[in-house]
Amino acid sequence: MDYTQNQLCQLWNDCKLSIKKQLTELQYNTYIEPVSIISIENATAHFSVPSEFLISAIENN
């Protein structure tokens, strides 16, 4: 399925709302809020992450 950029943003925003309920405000603002979705291909989501530190933190948790 191909998604428009608006659909991707809405999907990611819905996911972030769900994630936000499970984290502290600091955790959410540090690790989730800066991440943006780029695409979904073959049932795999691709994200833009602003720093190597954040990439490492996400991969290790």
C-alpha positions as CSV (number, residue, x, y, z in Angstrom):
1,M,0.0,0.0,0.0
2,D,1.3,3.4,-0.9
3,Y,0.8,6.2,1.6
4,T,0.6,9.9,1.0
5,Q,2.8,12.1,3.2
6,N,-0.3,13.3,5.1
7,Q,-1.3,9.7,5.7
8,L,2.2,8.8,7.0
9,C,2.2,11.8,9.3
10,Q,-1.2,10.9,10.7
11,L,-0.2,7.3,11.2
12,W,3.0,8.3,13.0
13,N,1.1,10.8,15.1
14,D,-1.4,8.2,16.2
15,C,1.5,5.9,17.1
16,K,3.2,8.6,19.0
17,L,0.1,9.3,21.1
18,S,-0.1,5.6,22.0
19,I,3.7,5.5,22.9
20,K,3.4,8.8,24.9
21,K,1.0,7.1,27.3
22,Q,3.7,4.6,28.2
23,L,6.6,7.0,28.8
24,T,7.5,9.9,31.0
25,E,7.3,13.3,29.4
26,L,11.1,13.5,29.4
27,Q,11.5,10.1,27.8
28,Y,8.9,10.9,25.1
29,N,10.3,14.3,24.4
30,T,13.9,13.0,24.2
31,Y,13.4,9.7,22.3
32,I,10.1,9.8,20.3
33,E,9.1,13.4,19.5
34,P,12.2,14.1,17.4
35,V,11.7,11.1,15.2
36,S,9.7,11.4,11.9
37,I,8.4,8.8,9.6
38,I,9.7,8.8,6.0
39,S,8.0,5.8,4.3
40,I,6.5,2.4,4.7
41,E,7.7,-0.2,2.2
42,N,7.0,-3.9,2.3
43,A,5.4,-3.6,5.8
44,T,8.6,-1.9,7.2
45,A,8.5,1.7,8.4
46,H,11.5,3.9,7.7
47,F,12.2,6.8,10.0
48,S,14.3,9.9,10.1
49,V,16.3,10.2,13.4
50,P,18.2,13.5,14.0
51,S,21.4,12.1,15.7
52,E,23.6,9.1,16.1
53,F,23.0,9.3,19.8
54,L,19.3,9.0,19.3
55,I,19.7,6.1,16.8
56,S,21.9,4.2,19.3
57,A,19.4,4.9,22.2
58,I,16.5,3.6,20.1
59,E,18.3,0.5,18.8
60,N,19.4,-0.4,22.3
61,N,16.1,-0.1,24.1
